[in-house]
Amino acid sequence: MTGFGRGTAASAQWHLTVEIQSVNRKQLDLVFQAARELAELEARARKVVQAVISRGRVQLAVILERGEAAPAEMTMDAELARAFKKAFDELGAAVGETVRPAAADYLRQPGIITAGGTLIDGDEAWAVLEPALAAALAAHTAMRETEGAHLKHDLTVRLAALGGFVAEISTLAPERPVRQREAMLKRLREAGLGIDLADERVLRELALYADRCDISEELTRLGSHFTKFRDYMDAPEPPGRALDFLCQEMFREFNTIGSKANDAGIAQTIVKAKTELEKIREQVQNVE
């Protein structure tokens, strides 16, 4: 599911901003972006996020800013400065005149003078990062709950449409064995083959065929799947994977009904039902 959240927290030395954004993905893919000084906090941050989010591609960005009480530092690489000066001396010797670097030349040379900062204590940084992360997750969750409410409404409407298709199939199903029995007898008469309806073997074959055409079990399982689908949508736990599994099972039941019924009217209804079910499956991919 998509979502965005931002949280901030500060101490005397540091100011932290946490931004979380997520897009749809079947599994959890968490990307941690932060200054190198905060690398040791990645494992803790991941653990907190994974306790709240189970699916999606999540980008967690931590922005670190120095507070007023944090002393600034400048570091100087003396060895690099001497090598830089030596290079100018060698240049002067090569061209036959004295060449001296100016102060600006030292400043432009990367690595000689570097703006540094006070080392960040992990526990001190976490004391600022933790509330900022909690606030970002809360805002992110609120946004996803709003999207989830819209998805739930859409899925409920589509599930009701599937229930209508199943009711239509249930109405047509009892007529199927009768029509098939009449069609078989008609073909036998047209072929000039005498048949005794009292013959036990004939009755057995007709009973076996009627059993093969019976789709009552599939219809019952579909009803159970519909009920379970609604239960999962109302459950407090993330239902995404469970709903995805139920969609697969419902698709299989509709396929079985189409194969067993072997009826044009039922087949048309199955096509409409599978089209609606495919829309449900697409939406379920967006559910955590």
C-alpha positions as CSV (number, residue, x, y, z in Angstrom):
1,M,0.0,0.0,0.0
2,T,1.1,3.5,-0.6
3,G,1.8,6.0,2.1
4,F,3.9,8.8,3.4
5,G,4.8,10.0,6.9
6,R,7.2,12.5,8.4
7,G,8.4,12.9,12.0
8,T,10.9,15.2,13.7
9,A,12.7,15.2,17.1
10,A,15.6,17.2,18.5
11,S,18.1,17.3,21.3
12,A,20.5,20.1,22.4
13,Q,23.0,18.9,19.8
14,W,21.0,17.2,17.0
15,H,17.9,17.7,15.0
16,L,16.5,14.6,13.2
17,T,13.8,14.4,10.5
18,V,12.5,11.0,9.5
19,E,10.5,10.5,6.2
20,I,8.8,7.2,5.3
21,Q,7.3,6.5,1.9
22,S,6.0,3.2,0.6
23,V,4.6,1.8,-2.6
24,N,3.0,-1.5,-3.4
25,R,5.0,-4.7,-3.4
26,K,4.1,-8.2,-2.4
27,Q,7.1,-8.6,0.0
28,L,8.7,-6.1,2.3
29,D,11.7,-4.2,0.7
30,L,13.1,-1.7,3.2
31,V,15.7,0.9,2.0
32,F,17.5,2.8,4.8
33,Q,19.0,6.2,3.8
34,A,20.9,8.1,6.4
35,A,24.3,9.8,7.1
36,R,27.2,7.5,7.6
37,E,27.4,8.6,11.3
38,L,24.0,6.9,11.8
39,A,24.8,3.6,10.1
40,E,24.9,1.8,13.4
41,L,21.2,2.7,14.0
42,E,19.9,1.0,10.9
43,A,19.3,-2.4,12.5
44,R,17.2,-0.8,15.3
45,A,15.2,1.3,12.8
46,R,14.5,-1.7,10.6
47,K,13.2,-3.7,13.6
48,V,10.8,-0.9,14.5
49,V,9.5,-0.5,10.9
50,Q,9.1,-4.2,10.3
51,A,6.9,-4.4,13.4
52,V,4.5,-2.0,11.8
53,I,4.9,-2.7,8.0
54,S,4.9,-6.2,6.5
55,R,4.5,-5.5,2.7
56,G,5.6,-2.9,0.2
57,R,8.8,-1.1,-0.9
58,V,9.6,1.2,1.9
59,Q,12.1,4.1,1.8
60,L,13.2,5.3,5.2
61,A,15.2,8.6,5.0
62,V,16.8,10.1,8.1
63,I,18.0,13.7,7.8
64,L,20.5,14.8,10.4
65,E,21.2,18.5,11.2
66,R,23.5,20.0,13.8
67,G,21.9,21.7,16.7
68,E,23.1,25.0,18.2
69,A,24.9,23.2,21.1
70,A,26.9,20.9,18.8
71,P,30.4,22.2,18.4
72,A,31.8,22.3,14.9
73,E,35.3,20.9,14.0
74,M,37.7,21.3,11.1
75,T,40.3,18.6,10.4
76,M,43.5,19.1,8.5
77,D,45.5,16.4,6.7
78,A,49.1,17.6,7.2
79,E,50.6,14.8,5.1
80,L,48.4,15.7,2.2
81,A,49.3,19.4,2.6
82,R,53.0,18.7,2.5
83,A,52.6,16.5,-0.6
84,F,50.6,19.3,-2.2
85,K,53.4,21.9,-1.4
86,K,56.1,19.4,-2.7
87,A,54.2,19.1,-6.0
88,F,54.4,22.9,-6.4
89,D,58.1,22.9,-5.6
90,E,58.7,20.2,-8.3
91,L,56.6,22.2,-10.7
92,G,58.8,25.3,-10.1
93,A,61.9,23.3,-10.6
94,A,60.5,21.9,-13.9
95,V,59.7,25.4,-15.3
96,G,62.7,27.1,-13.8
97,E,61.0,29.6,-11.5
98,T,59.5,29.6,-8.1
99,V,55.9,28.5,-7.9
100,R,54.2,28.9,-4.5
101,P,50.6,27.7,-3.7
102,A,48.3,30.3,-2.2
103,A,45.9,29.7,0.7
104,A,43.0,29.4,-1.7
105,D,44.8,26.5,-3.5
106,Y,45.0,24.6,-0.2
107,L,41.3,25.1,0.3
108,R,40.3,24.0,-3.2
109,Q,42.3,20.8,-2.8
110,P,39.9,18.0,-1.5
111,G,40.9,16.4,1.7
112,I,43.4,18.9,3.0
113,I,40.9,20.8,5.1
114,T,37.6,19.1,5.9
115,A,34.6,20.2,7.8
116,G,34.0,17.6,10.5
117,G,31.7,17.1,13.4
118,T,31.5,15.7,16.8
119,L,31.2,12.0,16.8
120,I,27.6,10.9,17.4
121,D,27.0,8.6,20.3
122,G,24.6,5.7,19.2
123,D,22.4,5.7,22.2
124,E,22.2,9.5,22.2
125,A,21.2,9.6,18.5
126,W,18.7,6.8,19.0
127,A,17.0,8.8,21.8
128,V,16.3,11.5,19.1
129,L,15.7,9.1,16.2
130,E,13.2,6.8,18.0
131,P,10.4,9.5,18.6
132,A,10.9,10.9,15.2
133,L,10.5,7.5,13.7
134,A,7.4,6.7,15.8
135,A,5.8,10.0,14.6
136,A,6.6,9.2,10.9
137,L,5.2,5.7,11.2
138,A,2.0,7.0,12.8
139,A,1.5,9.5,10.0
140,H,2.3,6.8,7.4
141,T,-0.1,4.4,9.0
142,A,-2.9,7.0,9.1
143,M,-2.5,7.6,5.4
144,R,-2.6,3.9,4.6
145,E,-5.6,3.3,6.8
146,T,-7.5,5.9,4.7
147,E,-6.5,4.1,1.5
148,G,-7.4,0.8,3.1
149,A,-10.9,2.0,3.9
150,H,-11.4,2.8,0.2
151,L,-10.0,-0.6,-0.8
152,K,-12.2,-2.4,1.6
153,H,-15.3,-0.7,0.2
154,D,-14.3,-1.6,-3.3
155,L,-13.5,-5.2,-2.4
156,T,-16.8,-5.6,-0.5
157,V,-18.8,-4.4,-3.6
158,R,-16.9,-6.7,-5.9
159,L,-17.3,-9.7,-3.5
160,A,-21.1,-9.0,-3.5
161,A,-21.0,-9.2,-7.3
162,L,-19.3,-12.5,-7.1
163,G,-22.0,-13.7,-4.7
164,G,-24.6,-12.7,-7.3
165,F,-22.8,-14.8,-10.0
166,V,-22.7,-17.8,-7.6
167,A,-26.4,-17.4,-6.9
168,E,-27.1,-17.4,-10.7
169,I,-25.0,-20.5,-11.1
170,S,-26.8,-22.2,-8.2
171,T,-30.1,-21.5,-10.0
172,L,-28.9,-23.1,-13.3
173,A,-27.0,-26.0,-11.7
174,P,-29.9,-28.4,-10.8
175,E,-31.2,-28.2,-14.4
176,R,-27.9,-29.4,-15.9
177,P,-28.0,-33.2,-15.1
178,V,-31.7,-33.3,-16.3
179,R,-30.9,-31.6,-19.6
180,Q,-27.9,-33.8,-20.1
181,R,-29.9,-36.9,-19.4
182,E,-32.5,-35.9,-22.0
183,A,-29.8,-35.1,-24.5
184,M,-28.2,-38.5,-24.0
185,L,-31.5,-40.3,-24.4
186,K,-32.3,-38.3,-27.5
187,R,-29.0,-39.2,-29.2
188,L,-29.5,-42.9,-28.4
189,R,-33.0,-42.8,-29.9
190,E,-31.7,-41.0,-33.0
191,A,-29.0,-43.6,-33.4
192,G,-31.7,-46.3,-33.4
193,L,-30.4,-47.9,-30.2
194,G,-33.0,-49.4,-27.9
195,I,-32.6,-48.5,-24.3
196,D,-34.4,-49.8,-21.2
197,L,-34.6,-47.2,-18.6
198,A,-35.2,-49.9,-16.0
199,D,-31.9,-51.5,-16.8
200,E,-29.7,-51.2,-13.8
201,R,-26.5,-50.6,-15.9
202,V,-28.2,-47.6,-17.6
203,L,-29.4,-46.2,-14.3
204,R,-25.9,-46.6,-12.9
205,E,-24.3,-44.7,-15.8
206,L,-26.9,-41.9,-15.6
207,A,-26.2,-41.6,-11.8
208,L,-22.5,-41.5,-12.3
209,Y,-22.8,-38.8,-15.0
210,A,-25.1,-36.8,-12.7
211,D,-22.6,-37.0,-9.9
212,R,-19.8,-35.8,-12.3
213,C,-22.0,-32.8,-13.2
214,D,-22.8,-32.0,-9.6
215,I,-21.1,-28.7,-8.5
216,S,-22.7,-28.3,-5.1
217,E,-19.4,-28.9,-3.3
218,E,-17.7,-26.1,-5.3
219,L,-20.6,-23.7,-4.6
220,T,-20.4,-24.5,-0.9
221,R,-16.7,-23.9,-0.8
222,L,-17.1,-20.6,-2.6
223,G,-19.6,-19.5,0.0
224,S,-17.1,-20.4,2.7
225,H,-14.4,-18.5,0.9
226,F,-16.6,-15.4,0.7
227,T,-17.3,-15.6,4.4
228,K,-13.6,-16.0,5.2
229,F,-12.7,-13.2,2.9
230,R,-15.0,-10.8,4.8
231,D,-13.6,-12.1,8.1
232,Y,-10.0,-11.3,7.0
233,M,-11.0,-7.8,5.9
234,D,-12.4,-7.1,9.4
235,A,-9.5,-8.7,11.3
236,P,-6.9,-6.5,13.1
237,E,-4.0,-8.4,11.5
238,P,-2.6,-7.6,8.0
239,P,-4.8,-9.7,5.7
240,G,-3.0,-9.2,2.4
241,R,-1.4,-12.6,2.0
242,A,-4.5,-14.4,3.3
243,L,-6.8,-12.6,0.8
244,D,-4.3,-13.4,-2.0
245,F,-4.5,-17.1,-1.2
246,L,-8.4,-17.0,-1.0
247,C,-8.5,-15.4,-4.5
248,Q,-6.4,-18.3,-5.8
249,E,-8.8,-20.8,-4.2
250,M,-11.9,-19.0,-5.6
251,F,-10.4,-18.9,-9.1
252,R,-9.8,-22.7,-8.9
253,E,-13.4,-23.4,-7.7
254,F,-14.8,-21.3,-10.6
255,N,-12.5,-23.2,-13.1
256,T,-13.8,-26.6,-11.7
257,I,-17.4,-25.5,-12.0
258,G,-16.9,-24.5,-15.6
259,S,-15.3,-27.9,-16.4
260,K,-17.8,-30.0,-14.5
261,A,-21.0,-28.2,-15.6
262,N,-20.2,-28.2,-19.3
263,D,-23.1,-25.8,-19.9
264,A,-23.2,-22.7,-22.1
265,G,-25.2,-20.6,-19.6
266,I,-23.0,-21.4,-16.7
267,A,-19.9,-20.9,-18.8
268,Q,-20.9,-17.3,-19.6
269,T,-21.5,-16.6,-15.9
270,I,-18.2,-18.2,-15.0
271,V,-16.4,-15.8,-17.5
272,K,-18.1,-12.8,-15.8
273,A,-17.2,-14.1,-12.4
274,K,-13.6,-14.7,-13.3
275,T,-13.3,-11.2,-14.8
276,E,-14.6,-9.7,-11.5
277,L,-12.3,-12.0,-9.5
278,E,-9.3,-10.8,-11.5
279,K,-10.1,-7.2,-10.5
280,I,-10.3,-8.3,-6.9
281,R,-6.9,-10.0,-7.2
282,E,-5.4,-6.8,-8.6
283,Q,-6.7,-4.8,-5.6
284,V,-5.6,-7.4,-3.1
285,Q,-2.0,-6.9,-4.3
286,N,-2.2,-3.4,-2.7
287,V,-3.3,-4.7,0.7
288,E,-0.8,-5.3,3.4
